[in-house]
Amino acid sequence: MEELMYKSTRDSSLRVTASKAVLQGLSEDGGLFLPTFIPKLDVPLKELSAMDYRGVAYEVMKLFLTDYTEDELKHCIASAYDEKFDTEGIVELVYAGGAYYLELFHGKTIAFKDMALSILPHLMITAAKKNDIEDEIVILTATSGDTGKAALAGFDSVPGTKIIVFYPKGGVSFIQERQMVTQPGANTCVIGIKGNFDDAQTGVKNLFANKELKKELSERGYRFSSANSINIGRLVPQIVYYVYAYVKLLSEGKIAEGDKLNFTVPTGNFGNILAAYIAGEMGLPINKLICASNENKVLYDFFKTGVYDRNRDFKLTNSPSMDILISSNLERLIYLIAGEDDVKNKELMENLKNEGRYEITPEMKAKLDRFVGGFATENDTLKSINRLYEDTGYVIDTHTAVASFVYGDYKKKTGDLTKTVIASTASPYKFTPNVLRAIDHDVQSDDPFALVDRLSEMSRTKIPAAVEEIRNAPIKHDKVIEISEMQQAVLDFLK
Ligand SMILES: *Cc1c(COP(=O)(O)O)cnc(C)c1O
């Protein structure tokens, strides 16, 4: 059989191994890595349904990380998915209000980013060993709020690595910011930028593309890599939980083998839902992928019209981790629906860079029939938290609520009764003031931790360790810079 390698979405002739793709993050030509073909699941779903999360993770990831040995990969999986998670199952599946909520927030930093970022450092260290890399790896990360802390927690004190996180000052929740700026660890650096997430992400991409900077750092024994969802070391672990959700429902007798599921995913950078798409291409029976946006609904418009247009106002919403107008991972889907045409993809991405928009061809649009786009306003989001709570007592976070609203709307409009899994991407505690406001109209206090206590009372859930831990933690990082100062900040930290 042909050996699976990785190629760039902007130059299909380029070939690297999986471990090199993990190490590099982004391809040198600015493209994103994709496997040369999408492998098919080679173990029957019935058989997978008898396995635990780690077992399923191995069966899925081995198909993509082809130059990792069985021992290496199993070691990475065992080191990642352990007691760091507050539930033995690693994820939970909760039925409420007519859908299954796939809770992906049981890791250390209580957002779904932990699903991939608990394993990425292990994949990267293993890759460095395999490729005889002796340079220190510097992880550069832009965050819309959740990736930052999850990456910090993953790379904290990992020998041979340093991590720098840029977040939009004023564009993340109180708990998100507090989680990041209290991060200990001599190898960590957290910086606020005066701009939004797109500015941070573009700034980081520019640092990656800066050949002089690369050379200078290389002379000093450093090399950059990325913990953002452009790294296939994040994409691949995210495929696992879609397969796991399916086989879990199968083992519980909620579905029969071969039945199709819908997945609804609250979407920003398009990483999470792209993983679901790939799971479908691997043979997981999927009906619709429902892509849920907040008021930054660039993806909703794209699925409707075939035009991607970021020329619009950037809105700060109550689901800040989805406040994104340049969804990086969409490039991978564009490349695939263009028939793996690197020239076409490159042309569209250049249009995006230069004019802020591009339009796909009707043939490409026809290949998007698995996707349905929807969006929720700020008010829809809060109402959806409230309704689910009133009906069932179950409390969801604002991002999950965007998906919950969009799914309800889809079901009403289409009458589609296919069983549906909603990706629940963060613990409600991470967005306490807004969540609490949605379920408790009398809420008075301005003290964020008093609100946390109240949320615990009302939801009858225990306050997660991730929140308890930052109540009194000292602030370790307080730097705020202009976007133009990002490069200097990196150099300062690496002095
Ligand atoms: C990152 C994030 C999202 C968006 O996921 P993408 O992979 O960027 O589409 C949604 N919800 C939460 C809570 C997140 O942290």
The ligand as a Gaussian input file, in Angstrom:
#p B3LYP/6-31G(d) Opt

LIG

0 1
 C      -11.501000      27.155000      19.886000
 C      -12.923000      27.062000      20.325000
 C      -13.971000      26.943000      19.406000
 C      -13.738000      26.987000      17.910000
 O      -13.051000      25.837000      17.447000
 P      -12.327000      25.893000      16.026000
 O      -11.604000      24.600000      15.924000
 O      -11.403000      27.069000      16.081000
 O      -13.397000      26.058000      15.002000
 C      -15.248000      26.795000      19.887000
 N      -15.514000      26.792000      21.205000
 C      -14.530000      26.922000      22.123000
 C      -14.887000      26.937000      23.556000
 C      -13.203000      27.045000      21.716000
 O      -12.229000      27.168000      22.628000

